[in-house]
Amino acid sequence: MLFCFFANSLSAQYPFVKERIINLPNFDKRPVHYGYFLGINQYDFKFEYIDSYYKDLMYKDIAVIQKKGFNVGLIGDIRINDYFNIRFEPGLYYNQRDLFYPEFPEFENESDRNREIKSTYIHLPVYLKINAKRINNFRPFLLVGFSSDFNLSSNEKNTDDNASNVFRTTSQNLNYELGLGFEFYLYYFKFSPSLRGIFSFQNELIPDEEKHTSPWTRNIINMFSRGVSLIITFE
């Protein structure tokens, strides 16, 4: 309700704001409506290491080189009241992250220090959308929710591992998400840019077969995805 208070305060403090022609005046009264979205994303990893990892000062954090990806999908929106909606936004998210390891003695070649992790997610989020009061053809909103990802590029069932240059991750993980956006009511449709944060709370690492000796996975307890996505919706 913070946004509602903020919007009402604006109206009270700025009575001189001119009222404009209202586009799509009944759009938000629909019980159900649909749309689609396009966007870009960038993902990182958060690592949790074994307790003894930092005892040797040469061992530093695994560096993650983040690359931009893209996402596309559909929107289903259910109205609760003027200030709350339930949204389902199934989509396809593609991304790549490159890992750069410290100089462990086990690495014979420079190429052993690098691993590419490509992710193709079927992303299934459910959000509670919290709306502020509409001002003319503009309205801010918040998103909070949970999502499940099915990674088509995980290699979870692959019998090869990092010894064969195959970094394996889980095929499914769970996330919580937070977002902030703004709705602009145009003549024929509603246009909404928003920024989303995606935070995995499920370990995505599949250890190598040689769990206690593999330099790629033996020092890692947990590996969580952290992502940010800029999304533009059309409804």
C-alpha positions as CSV (number, residue, x, y, z in Angstrom):
1,M,0.0,0.0,0.0
2,L,3.1,2.2,0.0
3,F,2.5,3.1,-3.6
4,C,-1.1,3.9,-3.0
5,F,-0.1,6.4,-0.2
6,F,2.6,7.8,-2.5
7,A,0.2,8.3,-5.4
8,N,-2.5,9.9,-3.2
9,S,0.2,12.2,-1.7
10,L,1.2,13.3,-5.1
11,S,-2.4,14.2,-6.0
12,A,-2.8,16.2,-2.8
13,Q,0.4,18.1,-3.2
14,Y,0.1,18.9,-6.9
15,P,-3.5,19.8,-7.6
16,F,-2.3,21.9,-10.5
17,V,-1.5,18.7,-12.5
18,K,-3.7,18.9,-15.6
19,E,-6.1,16.0,-16.3
20,R,-5.5,14.6,-19.7
21,I,-7.7,12.5,-22.0
22,I,-7.8,9.1,-20.4
23,N,-6.7,6.2,-22.7
24,L,-8.2,2.8,-22.1
25,P,-10.4,3.9,-19.2
26,N,-12.0,0.5,-18.6
27,F,-8.9,-1.6,-19.3
28,D,-8.2,-2.4,-15.6
29,K,-11.8,-3.4,-14.9
30,R,-11.4,-6.6,-16.9
31,P,-11.4,-9.7,-14.8
32,V,-8.9,-11.4,-17.0
33,H,-6.6,-10.1,-19.8
34,Y,-3.6,-11.3,-21.7
35,G,-0.5,-9.9,-23.3
36,Y,3.2,-10.7,-24.2
37,F,6.6,-9.5,-23.2
38,L,10.1,-9.1,-24.5
39,G,13.3,-8.5,-22.5
40,I,17.0,-8.8,-21.8
41,N,18.6,-10.5,-18.8
42,Q,21.9,-10.9,-17.1
43,Y,22.7,-13.7,-14.6
44,D,25.4,-14.2,-12.0
45,F,26.2,-17.0,-9.6
46,K,26.5,-16.9,-5.8
47,F,29.0,-19.5,-4.5
48,E,29.2,-21.0,-1.0
49,Y,32.5,-22.7,-0.4
50,I,33.8,-25.4,2.0
51,D,35.2,-24.0,5.3
52,S,38.8,-24.8,4.3
53,Y,38.7,-23.1,0.9
54,Y,40.2,-19.7,2.0
55,K,43.0,-21.2,4.2
56,D,45.3,-21.1,1.2
57,L,45.5,-17.4,0.3
58,M,46.0,-18.2,-3.4
59,Y,42.5,-19.5,-3.6
60,K,40.1,-16.7,-4.4
61,D,36.5,-16.6,-5.5
62,I,35.6,-18.1,-8.8
63,A,35.0,-15.2,-11.2
64,V,31.8,-15.1,-13.1
65,I,31.8,-13.3,-16.5
66,Q,28.2,-12.2,-17.1
67,K,26.8,-12.0,-20.5
68,K,23.5,-10.5,-21.7
69,G,20.7,-12.8,-22.7
70,F,17.1,-12.4,-23.9
71,N,13.7,-13.5,-22.8
72,V,10.3,-13.7,-24.4
73,G,6.9,-14.9,-23.2
74,L,3.2,-14.5,-22.6
75,I,1.1,-12.9,-19.9
76,G,-2.1,-13.9,-18.1
77,D,-3.5,-11.4,-15.6
78,I,-6.4,-11.9,-13.1
79,R,-7.8,-8.8,-11.4
80,I,-8.5,-9.0,-7.7
81,N,-9.4,-5.3,-7.2
82,D,-8.1,-1.9,-8.2
83,Y,-4.8,-2.4,-6.4
84,F,-4.0,-6.1,-6.7
85,N,-3.6,-8.6,-9.6
86,I,-2.3,-12.1,-9.9
87,R,-0.1,-12.6,-12.9
88,F,1.3,-15.6,-14.7
89,E,4.2,-14.9,-17.1
90,P,5.5,-18.2,-18.7
91,G,8.5,-17.5,-20.9
92,L,11.8,-18.6,-22.5
93,Y,15.0,-17.1,-20.9
94,Y,18.3,-17.7,-22.6
95,N,21.6,-16.7,-21.0
96,Q,25.3,-17.6,-20.8
97,R,27.8,-17.3,-17.9
98,D,31.5,-18.0,-18.1
99,L,33.4,-19.2,-15.0
100,F,37.1,-18.3,-14.5
101,Y,38.8,-20.4,-11.8
102,P,41.9,-19.5,-9.8
103,E,45.2,-21.2,-10.7
104,F,44.7,-24.5,-8.9
105,P,47.8,-26.9,-9.2
106,E,45.6,-29.5,-10.8
107,F,45.0,-27.4,-13.9
108,E,47.5,-28.4,-16.5
109,N,46.2,-26.0,-19.2
110,E,44.9,-22.5,-19.2
111,S,41.7,-23.7,-20.8
112,D,41.0,-25.9,-17.7
113,R,40.3,-22.7,-15.8
114,N,37.4,-21.7,-18.0
115,R,33.9,-23.1,-18.2
116,E,31.0,-22.0,-20.2
117,I,27.5,-22.4,-18.7
118,K,24.7,-21.9,-21.2
119,S,21.2,-21.8,-19.8
120,T,17.9,-22.1,-21.6
121,Y,15.2,-21.7,-19.0
122,I,11.5,-22.4,-19.3
123,H,10.6,-19.7,-16.8
124,L,7.3,-20.1,-14.9
125,P,6.6,-17.2,-12.5
126,V,3.5,-16.3,-10.5
127,Y,3.4,-12.7,-9.2
128,L,1.3,-10.6,-6.9
129,K,1.1,-7.2,-8.7
130,I,0.6,-4.3,-6.3
131,N,-0.7,-1.2,-8.1
132,A,-0.6,2.4,-7.1
133,K,-3.4,4.8,-8.0
134,R,-3.6,5.6,-11.7
135,I,-2.7,9.2,-12.5
136,N,-3.9,10.2,-15.9
137,N,-2.2,7.6,-18.2
138,F,0.5,6.5,-15.8
139,R,0.7,4.1,-12.9
140,P,3.6,2.5,-11.0
141,F,3.5,-1.0,-9.6
142,L,5.4,-3.6,-7.6
143,L,5.8,-7.3,-8.2
144,V,6.5,-10.0,-5.7
145,G,6.4,-13.7,-6.4
146,F,8.0,-17.1,-6.9
147,S,9.1,-18.9,-10.0
148,S,10.3,-22.3,-11.2
149,D,12.9,-22.8,-13.9
150,F,13.4,-25.8,-16.2
151,N,16.8,-25.6,-17.7
152,L,16.9,-27.4,-21.1
153,S,20.7,-26.9,-21.2
154,S,21.5,-28.3,-17.7
155,N,23.4,-31.6,-18.7
156,E,22.2,-33.0,-15.4
157,K,21.8,-36.5,-16.9
158,N,25.0,-36.4,-18.9
159,T,27.5,-39.0,-17.9
160,D,30.4,-36.7,-18.8
161,D,31.5,-34.1,-16.3
162,N,34.2,-31.4,-16.1
163,A,36.9,-33.9,-16.9
164,S,35.4,-33.8,-20.3
165,N,34.7,-30.1,-20.3
166,V,31.0,-30.5,-19.3
167,F,29.8,-28.4,-16.4
168,R,26.5,-29.9,-15.1
169,T,23.7,-28.0,-13.3
170,T,20.3,-29.1,-12.1
171,S,17.5,-29.3,-14.6
172,Q,15.0,-27.5,-12.2
173,N,15.4,-24.7,-9.6
174,L,13.2,-22.4,-7.6
175,N,13.4,-18.7,-7.2
176,Y,11.8,-15.7,-5.5
177,E,11.4,-12.5,-7.5
178,L,11.0,-8.8,-6.9
179,G,10.2,-6.1,-9.4
180,L,9.4,-2.5,-10.0
181,G,7.6,-1.1,-13.0
182,F,5.5,1.6,-14.6
183,E,2.4,1.3,-16.8
184,F,1.7,3.8,-19.6
185,Y,-1.8,3.7,-21.1
186,L,-1.6,4.4,-24.8
187,Y,-4.4,4.7,-27.3
188,Y,-4.7,1.1,-28.3
189,F,-2.7,-0.8,-25.6
190,K,-0.9,-0.7,-22.3
191,F,2.9,-0.5,-22.4
192,S,4.9,-1.4,-19.2
193,P,8.7,-1.5,-18.7
194,S,9.8,-3.2,-15.4
195,L,13.0,-4.3,-13.7
196,R,13.0,-7.7,-12.1
197,G,15.4,-9.4,-9.7
198,I,15.6,-13.2,-9.7
199,F,17.0,-15.0,-6.7
200,S,17.4,-18.8,-6.7
201,F,17.2,-20.5,-3.3
202,Q,18.0,-24.0,-4.6
203,N,21.5,-25.4,-5.1
204,E,22.1,-25.8,-8.9
205,L,25.4,-27.6,-8.8
206,I,25.8,-31.2,-9.9
207,P,29.2,-32.4,-8.5
208,D,31.7,-34.2,-10.7
209,E,32.0,-37.9,-10.4
210,E,35.3,-37.5,-8.5
211,K,33.6,-35.4,-5.8
212,H,36.6,-35.1,-3.4
213,T,39.3,-34.5,-6.0
214,S,37.7,-32.5,-8.8
215,P,39.1,-28.9,-8.8
216,W,35.9,-27.6,-10.5
217,T,33.4,-28.7,-7.9
218,R,35.0,-30.1,-4.8
219,N,35.3,-26.7,-3.0
220,I,31.7,-25.6,-3.7
221,I,28.9,-26.4,-1.3
222,N,26.1,-24.4,-3.0
223,M,25.7,-22.5,-6.2
224,F,22.7,-20.2,-6.6
225,S,21.7,-18.1,-9.6
226,R,21.2,-14.4,-9.3
227,G,19.6,-12.5,-12.2
228,V,18.2,-9.2,-13.3
229,S,15.9,-8.8,-16.2
230,L,14.6,-5.7,-18.0
231,I,11.1,-6.6,-19.4
232,I,8.8,-4.7,-21.6
233,T,5.2,-5.9,-21.6
234,F,2.4,-5.2,-24.1
235,E,-1.2,-5.8,-23.0
